[in-house]
Amino acid sequence: MKKLWVVIAIIVLALILVGYKGTSDKYDLSDLISEKMTANYLYTELVERYPNDEMFANLAEEAARDIEVLEEAAARQSISIVDAKADNIDIPETKADALSYAVLFEQAETRMLNKMIKNEEDAYLKEILGDILKSSEDSYNMLKTASDEANPLVVRGCTRCRITKDGQGCQMPK
């Protein structure tokens, strides 16, 4: 039961983290740069906690590179990004929770990028967003694998079932 509350807390944090916009399809470069700044903060903090984990260092570097590319694109297009800033987030306490949190973060970023690409008319920006989307999808897949290994129980199906990774049945009484 405690694990379920951790999962719920992580989902709520992830929604806050990406500046939840409900059903809106409208994001701009400032929103994406803010998200990347928050990602950089998250991964940099995780590097400090887990200095031997190259994955977090690579993700922090990737976020920093994406920020530079997006800032250059905004300047080239004369798009104001003065509102871009990192969100104030709490860093998860355990590595397993941090991985779960990062998975949700990358998943939300992927949704944001897909919406931005769908609405973008400028070919130059669309190409940049597409490159960042590919990188975000790769990050999601890498984090998802690491999270699944760190969290062997995953919630599937109904909210009362916990199924182990090896496919054994429901562990909750019917």
N, C-alpha and C positions, 0 to 999 in steps of 0.2 A: 504494500500500500504506500509505503514511503517513497518508493521508486516512481509511482504514478504521480505523486505530488511534485517530485523533482522534474518530471517530464512536463507537467503543466506549467511549472514556474519557468522552465526554459522556453516554452512556447510563448508565454506572456513577455518575457524579456526580449525574445527575438522580434516580436511585433513592435515593441517599443523601440528596439534597436534600429529598425529600418524606417522609423517614422511612419507607422501604419497609416495608409491613406484610404482605408475602406475599399470601395469598389472603383475608385478613381483610376483611370488609365493615363493620367497626366503626371509625368515626372519630367524634370528638366536636368540639365547638366549640374546645376547646383545641388540638387537632390542626390545625384549619383556621386558627386565629389564628396558630399557629406557622408554618404554611406561608405565610400572608400577610406575617408579619414577615420571613421569609426572602426572599420576593419583593420586599418593599420594600427590603431591604438590597441584593439583587442589582441591582435597577433603579437605585437611588441611586448605587451604585458605577459602574454603566455610564454614568449621567449625568455623573459626574466625568470618566470617560475619553472620553466622546463628547458634549461639552456642546452641540454643534450639532444633536444628534439629538433632536427633540421626542418621538419615540415612547417612548424610555426615560423621559423626564420624565413623560409622561402615564401610563405604566404604574406608576411609583413613586407618583404622586399617587393613582391608582386603588387601589393596594394599601393606602395609608394610610387612605383613605376606608373601604375594606372592613374594616380593623381596627377603626375607630371604630364602625361599624355592628354588627360582631360582638360587640365589648365591651359595647355598649349592650344588645344582645339577650341576652347572657349575664347581665348585671345584672338585666334585667327578668324573666328566667326563674330567677334565683337559681342559675345554673350556675357552678361554680368553673372559672376559667381560669388559676389560679396557675401551672400547669405550662407555659403558653404562652411560648415563647421562640424566637428566630430560630436556625436551624441555622448552624453554622460552615461556610461553603462557600468554595471557591476561585473567584475570578472568572476566567472564561476570558480568555486573553491577546489574542485577535483579535476583531474585531467579528463576523466570520463565525461563529467558534466560539461567541461570546456569543449570537448569534441562534439557532443550533442548540440551544444549551443552554436558552434561554428557551422555545423551542418545546416541548421535552420537558417543561420545568417546567410550562407551561400545560396541556399534555396530561395530565400526572399530576394536576394540580389539578382538571381537568374530571372525570377518573375518580373522584377523591375526592368531589367535590360530587355527582355522580350517585349514588354509594353512600349518601352522607349523606341526600340527598333521598328515596331509596327507603326508607330506614329511619326517617325522621323522621315522627312522628305529630302534632306540634304544627303547626297551620296557619300561625301567625305565623313560626316558624323556617323552615318549608318555603318560604314566600314569599320570605324574605330569601335563603335558599340558592339559590332559583331565579333571583333577580335577579343574584346573584354568579356563578352558573353562566353566565348569558347573557353577562355581561361577560367572563368567562374564555374562553368560546368565541370572542367577538369578538377578544380579545387573541391567542388562538391563531391565528386566521385571519390577522390582521395580521402577526404574527411569522412565520408560515409563509411568507407571500408574500415578506417581506423576506429571510428565510433562503434561500428558493429563488433569489432574485435574487443573493444574496451567495455562494451555494454552487452554481454551475451544474451540477456533477456530483452526482447523487443515486444512492444504492444502491437498486436495484429487483430484484425476482426473486431469483435465487440470490445467494449471498454473494460470488461471484467476478465478477459482472457489474456494470459501471458504465455506465449509460446516460445520455447527455446529455439535457438538457431538450428539445431539438428532436426527440427520438425516434429518433435514429440508433442503430443496433444495438450489440450487445455489443462492448466494446473489449478484452475479454480473449480470449486464444486458447482454442479449444474443447478 
